[in-house]
C-alpha cells in the first residue's frame, strides 16, 4: 500500500481502504506460504547434506583401510594368488584393483 492510499479519518487518524488491506493480507499470506516452502526445502537439503557427510566419512574410512592393505600387499610376492570379490588373481592384479578403487 502506498502513502497516497491513506484516508484521513475525522479524528485525524489514518486508515486504508478495506479492499487494499484485504489485498495486502492475501499478499502477505502468499509470501509467508512461499517462505514456509523454502524452509521445508532447506530442512530437506540439510538432511541430505548430513547423509552425504556420513557417506564421505565412511568412504574416507574405507579408503584408509584399502591404503593400509596396499602397503601390506606391496611387500607380498607378486605372483601369489589372492581372492577378491570371488575372483582369483595374483597380488599385482589385486594391487591394481585397490589402486584403481582408491585412485592412488
C-alpha positions as CSV (number, residue, x, y, z in Angstrom):
1,X,0.0,0.0,0.0
2,X,1.2,3.5,-0.8
3,X,1.1,6.6,1.4
4,X,-1.3,8.1,-1.1
5,X,-3.8,5.3,-0.4
6,X,-4.4,6.5,3.2
7,X,-7.7,8.0,4.2
8,X,-7.8,10.7,6.9
9,X,-10.4,10.0,9.5
10,X,-12.4,12.6,11.3
11,X,-10.4,12.1,14.5
12,X,-7.2,12.9,12.5
13,X,-6.1,9.2,12.4
14,X,-5.4,7.4,9.1
15,X,-6.8,4.2,7.7
16,X,-6.6,2.3,4.4
17,X,-9.5,1.2,2.3
18,X,-10.7,-2.3,3.2
19,X,-10.1,-3.7,-0.3
20,X,-6.4,-2.6,-0.2
21,X,-6.0,-4.1,3.3
22,X,-7.5,-7.4,2.2
23,X,-5.2,-7.4,-0.9
24,X,-2.2,-6.7,1.3
25,X,-3.2,-9.5,3.7
26,X,-3.6,-12.0,0.9
27,X,-0.2,-10.9,-0.5
28,X,1.5,-11.4,2.9
29,X,-0.1,-14.8,3.4
30,X,1.1,-15.8,0.0
31,X,4.6,-14.7,0.8
32,X,4.5,-16.5,4.1
33,X,3.5,-19.7,2.3
34,X,6.4,-19.3,-0.1
35,X,8.8,-18.8,2.8
36,X,7.5,-21.9,4.6
37,X,8.0,-23.9,1.4
38,X,11.6,-22.6,1.3
39,X,12.0,-23.6,5.0
40,X,10.8,-27.1,4.2
41,X,13.2,-27.4,1.3
42,X,16.1,-26.1,3.5
43,X,15.3,-28.8,6.1
44,X,15.3,-31.5,3.4
45,X,18.7,-30.2,2.0
46,X,20.2,-30.1,5.5
47,X,19.2,-33.8,5.9
48,X,20.6,-34.7,2.5
49,X,23.9,-32.8,3.4
50,X,24.2,-34.8,6.7
51,X,23.7,-38.1,4.8
52,X,26.4,-37.1,2.3
53,X,28.8,-36.2,5.1
54,X,28.1,-39.6,6.7
55,X,28.8,-41.3,3.3
56,X,32.0,-39.3,3.0
57,X,33.2,-40.3,6.4
58,X,32.5,-44.0,5.6
59,X,34.3,-43.6,2.3
60,X,37.3,-42.0,4.0
61,X,37.5,-44.9,6.4
62,X,37.3,-47.5,3.6
63,X,40.0,-45.6,1.6
64,X,42.2,-45.6,4.7
65,X,41.8,-49.4,5.1
66,X,42.5,-50.0,1.5
67,X,45.6,-47.9,1.5
68,X,46.9,-49.8,4.6
69,X,46.2,-53.1,2.7
70,X,48.1,-51.7,-0.3
71,X,51.2,-51.2,1.9
72,X,51.0,-54.8,3.2
73,X,50.3,-56.3,-0.3
74,X,53.3,-54.4,-1.9
75,X,55.5,-56.5,0.4
76,X,54.0,-59.8,-0.7
77,X,55.3,-61.9,-3.6
78,X,53.7,-60.5,-6.7
79,X,52.8,-63.9,-8.2
80,X,51.0,-65.2,-5.1
81,X,47.3,-65.9,-5.7
82,X,44.6,-63.9,-3.8
83,X,40.8,-63.8,-4.0
84,X,39.0,-60.6,-4.4
85,X,35.2,-60.4,-4.6
86,X,35.1,-64.1,-5.7
87,X,37.8,-63.6,-8.4
88,X,41.1,-65.2,-8.1
89,X,44.1,-63.1,-9.2
90,X,47.7,-62.6,-8.3
91,X,48.9,-59.9,-5.8
92,X,49.8,-57.5,-8.6
93,X,46.3,-57.7,-10.0
94,X,44.9,-57.2,-6.6
95,X,47.1,-54.2,-6.0
96,X,46.0,-52.7,-9.3
97,X,42.3,-53.1,-8.3
98,X,42.9,-51.4,-5.0
99,X,44.9,-48.6,-6.6
100,X,42.0,-48.1,-9.0
101,X,39.5,-48.1,-6.2
102,X,41.5,-45.6,-4.2
103,X,42.6,-43.6,-7.2
104,X,46.2,-43.9,-6.0
